[in-house]
């Protein structure tokens, strides 16, 4: 039994919406930090914190994706082993 898993592909509209949302949120946060009525060192700290949160979000999403893909591969390997065992087993021969 050879089943090729179908990987769903995101539509171009979804990809554009995700990127637009990211750009708008990044610009809004940058604008808010730049024009906040605080000292420059506080503004710099907010900027660094925002960039750190952004990179952490990318790292987290990549880690979740990688773990999900790894679990799919492991389950496919386990499924192949079970299919091989079942194919070798003949209940009538004993």
C-alpha positions, 0 to 999 in steps of 0.5 A: 500500500503506497500512499503519498501524503498530500501536503496542503498548499497555502493560497496566495491570498493567505500568504499575502494576508499573513505578510501584510499582517506582519508588516502592519503589526511591525510598523505599528509597534515601531511607530508606537515605540518611536513616538512614545513619550519616554526617554531615549533609553526606555525607547531603546529598551522597548525596541530591543524587547520588541525585536527579541519577541519577534525573533522568539516568535519565529524560532518558536514557529519553526520549532513547532513546525519541525517537531510536527514534520518529524512526528509525521516522518516517525509515524510513517516509518512505524506504519511501514514497519507494521505493514511489512510485518503484516505482509510477512505474516500468513495466518494459514502457515503454522 
